[in-house]
């Protein structure tokens, strides 16, 4: 599953620098998460760091449009960070 930043976002700039996959960027009005880069921090941390640092409850949620298995997230992690070794 990729994560999704809701309209509750206040553009506090806490999440973007914490993303180990550089999946978070500033969109038209609020921060957005690129689902092709989001692994929910699988391969990096036990829990998504963006959710940990976000000061707004339920601002960063599971993206219902991008439901994926943990296996898929691990595969994406491998492609993003170890593609030179595959």
N, C-alpha and C positions, 0 to 999 in steps of 0.2 A: 504494500500500500504506500502510496506517496502521501505526503501531508499537504494540507491546504490552509492558507491564511485567510481568515474570514474578514468581513467588513468591520469587525471590531478593532482591527489594527489601528494603532495610533502613530505608526511610523517612528517608533522610539529608537530604532536602529540597533536593538539588542540581538536580534536573531541572525542577521546577515553575516556578521563576522564570525559567528559560532559554527556555521555550517561547514563541515569538513569536505563536502562535495561541491561547494560553491553553487548550490542549487537555488539559493535565495537571492533575489535581486529586486530593485525597486521597479514596480510596474507603473501603470498610468496614474494611479492614485495612492496605492498602498503596496507593501511588499508582496511578492508572489514567489511561489515555489515551482521550479521546473520539474515536472514529474519524471522526466527522462534522466534526471540527475539525483533525485531524492531516493535514498535508501533507508530513510528513517534512522539514520546513523548506524545501521547494521554494518558490522566490520570496524566500527570506530568506538562506539559507546553502547552501554546497556540500554539507554533511553535517548530519545531524540533531544539533542541539546537545544534546539530552537524552542521546544516546548518548555524546557527547564528554565530558560532565561526570560521567556516572555512574561511580562508583568500582568497581562490581561488573561483572565480565566477563559478557557475554551476559545481562544483566538486562533490557535493552530490545531487543526483537527485532521483526522483521517479523511483523505479525499475520496468520496464515494464514487467518483468517476475513474479512479485508478486503484482498484482493489487488487493487491498482488500478494502472493505467498512469501513467506520468509525466504524460501529457496530462491525465488525470483530476485529478491532484494540482495541476497548474497551473490548471485550471478552478476547483477548490476555493479555491485561493489568491486568484484573481481575485474570486470571490464573497465571500470573507471580508474582503478588504481593499480592494476597489474596486467594490463593489456600487452605490455612489452614482454611479459614472461609467458604468455599463452602460446 
